[in-house]
Amino acid sequence: MNEPRLARITLEPGKCSGSPCIRGYRLRVSDILALLGAGASHAEILEDYPFLDEEDILAALEYAAIQLSHPVLVAA
């Protein structure tokens, strides 16, 4: 886990309904993930959002990975 990178992810109750955002901007982690999932390259995202940098994209990916890496209980 890269703590300095993850510090780029912010949670503010009054912003984007409390969704995790990138560095306090109104750009959610889920927005970055959706762009990547739609096939956008890092370069395209950085061109469309000039206030971002490569570390912001990597922070969104790492944050998502951490959120998904918890035990899942399945009823037998």
N, C-alpha and C positions, 0 to 999 in steps of 0.2 A: 504494500500500500504506500503510495506516494503522498504523504501529508501536505507538502507545499502545493502540489498539483490539485489535490482535493479541496484546498482552501479557496480555490476559484469558484467552487459551487456554493451559492448562497441561498438561504431560506429566509424569506421575509413574509410574515403573515399577510400584510397588505399588498403584496406584489404578486401578480399572476396566481392569485388564490393560494398562495403559500407553496406553490410548486418550486422545485429546485431550479435555480437560474444560474446563468453564467455571470460571475463577477458583479452581481447587483443589477445587471441589465435586464430588460424585459424580454429576454430570450431564454426560454426554458431548455433544460437538458433534453426533454422530450422533443423539442423542435430540432435540435442538432441530430438526435438519433433518427428522427423521421427523415431528415434530409439525407443522411447516410444510407438509410434503408431504401430510399427512393433512387439511390445510385449516384448521388452527388459526391464528387471527390472533395478531399480536404481543400484543394486549391480553389474549387468553385465556391465552397462555403466561405472561405476567407475573402474571396473577391466580392461576394454578395454582402458580407458583413465585415467591413473593414476595421471595426473596433475589436474583432476577435483575433486571436493568434493560434498557432498550432497547439499550444499547451491547453487552450480552452477546449478544443475538440477532444484531445486526449483525456482531459478531466471529465468530460461528459461520458466518454466510453468507460473510464475506470469507475465512475460513480454508478453507472448502470450495472456494471459487472458486480460490484459490491452489493448492490440492492438485490441482485438475483442469487447471490451465493449464501443462502441461508438454508437450513434443513427444511425439508418438505415432509410433513407427516401425512401418510396415506392410511385411511381406514381399511382394515382387512376384512 
